[in-house]
Amino acid sequence: MSDLDFLDLSRQFSALRAAVRQNLVRCDTRFAQSLHEKLLVALNGHLKTSREGARVQRRLRTETDPAAREVLEQTLGDCMGDLESGGRGFYPWHLLDAVDRDPDFSGYRHPVAATWCHGTIPEWMTVGDEHLCGLGPILRRIAARTGIRFTTYLCDASIGPEGAGHLDPEIYERPISNFRYR
C-alpha cells in the first residue's frame, strides 16, 4: 500500500483551489483569468483523483479478499500515476506553452523552432509574477505542499512594458505544443 496519504492530499488541493478561486476575482487581465481558470481545472482533476485514492485507501484497510485487494491496489496505483503525470498527460503541468527540459541531456526542446537547445530554459520564457495577478506565489505553494509543479512558459511572445493585457488571446488560449488546451 502507498505511503502517500490521499486524504491529506485532497485537503491540500481543496485549500489551494479555494486560494486560487479567491485570487481569481482580483485578476485585472483576461490573460491572468485564463491561467487561473486552467489551474482550477487542473486542481479539480487532482482533487478528484485524491478523493478516489482516499476512498481506495480506506477500503484497503478492511478488505481481506486477495482478488479484491489486488484490484484496489491497482486502482491506487492508477491514482498515483494520475497525480505524478498530471492526469495521464505530461509532467510538469504546463499552463501555457509546453517547454520540456531533459536533465539527462542538459537542455530542452524548443516547441516553436522544433530544435534541441542546450542549457537551461531561458528566464525570459517564464512569465513573471507581475503578469500573473498573484498566481506565482500560489503555484510555488502548490509545489511545496504537494510536489506537483505547474509552469508558465511563453515561447514566441514577450510581454512588453504594456503588460499581459495586450496579448492576443490566441497566444494563451491555445498554447504552443500544449495539447491539453486544443
Beta strands, then each sheet from edge to edge (+ up, - down):
strand 1: 93-94
strand 2: 100-102
strand 3: 107-110
strand 4: 115-118
strand 5: 150-151
sheet 1: 1+ 5+
sheet 2: 2+ 3- 4+
end
